Each structure stands twice: as C-alpha cells, then as structure tokens.
Amino acid sequence: MYARCLLIGALLAWSGSAGAHEAKGTNGGRIADAGSYHVEMVVKSEVVDVFISDAGEKPILTSGFKGTAILVAGGKSQRVVLAPVDGKRLSGSATVALPSQPKGVVQLTAPDGKTVQAKFD
C-alpha cells in the first residue's frame, strides 16, 4: 500500500512539472497564454519583441494593440513600453540589458480595449 501511494505521488509530481515549462515559439521566444491569445516574448539585450497569435497559433496583426512588459533584471523591475512594429509584433527597449529569459509579465490592450496579461516564469 505504501509503495502504491509513493508511486501515485511521484506520477502526480512528474505530470505537474512536465507541463510547467513554457513552450518555444516560432520566433525562438517563450510562449505564455494571455486570455484568448498566445504571447511569444523574444528578448535580445535591451530589445523586447512580442508576437501575438490566436489559440490555433495563427499570427494576429498587432496594429491597434499596445502593451507593457514588466520584467526583472538584476533584481530590479524594468518597465518596457511596447508599440506595434510592421504589423507583426510589438516592440520596445529597456534602459538596461535584460537576460534572454527574464521573469515578468506582459500586459496587452487589444484594439477593442480588452486587457490581458501573460506571465513568464
């Protein structure tokens, strides 16, 4: 009985951690859910790019969207204002270089005024 409980506990712990990692996006960034959207964040030094897709992974045009990334760098919070670029992404620059996979939140406002957020751990 004890062995069975241990086995069940181990399987539950393993299945929880197996789904806990963030997926990789088509642009090489991490993906997180934000309401009905999928948000891919790509960070290169100070530049933060955000790509938005629907639940079926179809890219969504970013014109009309606005956003803010609140990311942790060196133990301090960095706010990065995100604006549409070329209709395919939102982009902004931090005041300092960021790690390639910073922790934080991306807050988006859709053209219809709906606000969503994606959490990156």
N, C-alpha and C positions, 0 to 999 in steps of 0.2 A: 504494500500500500504506500509506504514512504517513497519507494523508488518511482512509483507511478506519479505521485504528487510532484516529485522533483522533475521528472520528465515533462509533465504538463507545464510546470512553471518555466522550465528552460525554453520550451517551444513558444510559449506566450512572450517571453522576454525577447527571443530571437525574432519573432514575427514583428514585434513592435519596433525594434531597431532596424529591421530590414527596410521598412517603409519610411524611416525617419530622415533619410538623406534627400537632398534636393536633386532634381533631375538636371541634366545638361541640356541646354537649348541649342538651336541650330546656329546660333552666333557664338557659341562657346561659353556662354554665361550660365548662371544658375537660374532655375525657374521656380517661381512660387505662385500660388493661387491668390487672386485678389477679386473677390466676388465672382462674377461670371467670366473673368479674364484670367489668362495666364500671363505672368510678367517675367521677362527674362532680363536680368541685370548683368551687364558686362562692364567691368572696371579696369581701366588701364591708366595707372599713375593717378593723375588728378581728374581724368575724364570719366564720367559715369554715363553710360548709354543704357536706355531701357527700351525694350521691344515688347509690344503687346500683341497677344493672339487670343482667339476665342477658344472655347473648350475643345474644339476639334483641331487645335494647333494651326488654324488659318490666320495669317498675319492680319492685323487691323491697322488701317491708316491712322496715324497719330495726329493729324491736323485737328484742332479743336480740343485736344487733351492738354492738360497741364499737370505738373507734379512737383513733388519734393522728395528727395532721398535724404533720410536722416541716418547717417552711418557712423560707426565708431572707428576712429583712427587714433592710435597711440593713447587709448584710454579716454579720449575726448570725443564729444559729439560733433559731427560735421553736417551742416545743412547744405544741400546742393539743390538749387532751383533747376527744374527740368523743363525744357521747352521743345516743341516739335522741330525736327530737322528732317528735311527731304521726304516727309510724309511716312517714313518707315520707322522712326524711332524718336524718343525724347532724349535730350542730351543736356548735360550741364558740367560745370567744372568746380571741383573743391578747391579750397585755399591751400591744401597740403596734399602730398601724395598719399593715396589710400592703398591698403593691402588689396590683393587681387580678389579676395573673397571676404569683404567686410561684413560684419553683422550689422543689422539695422532694418529699417522699414522704408518702403517706397509708397508714398501716398499719391494717388491719382484722382483727378477730377475729370470725368468724361464730358464730352460736349453737351450732354443732356443735364449736367450739373450733379450727377450721381458721384459720390466719393467712395473709393475703395482703397484698401491697403494690402500690400504684400509684405510678409515678414521673412527676412533672410537670417538664418541662424548660423 
